[in-house]
């Protein structure tokens, strides 16, 4: 749905999470990582 957010917390960058689909890694990578 449009306008919804997903908040993901982890001790790793999205590209380092094993088992996560490449398309999701890419999308999460565009978000804010702190």
C-alpha positions as a Python dict, from the first residue, in 0.01 Angstrom:
ca = {
    (1, 'X'): (0, 0, 0),
    (2, 'X'): (110, 354, -67),
    (3, 'X'): (230, 566, 224),
    (4, 'X'): (327, 287, 460),
    (5, 'X'): (665, 246, 627),
    (6, 'X'): (874, -54, 721),
    (7, 'X'): (1120, -13, 1005),
    (8, 'X'): (1400, -267, 1015),
    (9, 'X'): (1649, -279, 1301),
    (10, 'X'): (1964, -484, 1286),
    (11, 'X'): (2328, -485, 1385),
    (12, 'X'): (2424, -517, 1017),
    (13, 'X'): (2380, -325, 696),
    (14, 'X'): (2103, -458, 469),
    (15, 'X'): (2358, -591, 216),
    (16, 'X'): (2517, -805, 492),
    (17, 'X'): (2197, -986, 593),
    (18, 'X'): (2204, -1343, 465),
    (19, 'X'): (1881, -1492, 335),
    (20, 'X'): (1732, -1154, 245),
    (21, 'X'): (1623, -1125, -119),
    (22, 'X'): (1840, -899, -335),
    (23, 'X'): (1543, -677, -423),
    (24, 'X'): (1479, -615, -52),
    (25, 'X'): (1846, -546, 16),
    (26, 'X'): (1837, -287, -259),
    (27, 'X'): (1520, -122, -128),
    (28, 'X'): (1638, -116, 233),
    (29, 'X'): (1974, 18, 115),
    (30, 'X'): (1798, 327, -24),
    (31, 'X'): (1662, 405, 323),
    (32, 'X'): (1832, 574, 616),
    (33, 'X'): (2104, 367, 783),
    (34, 'X'): (2254, 496, 1103),
}
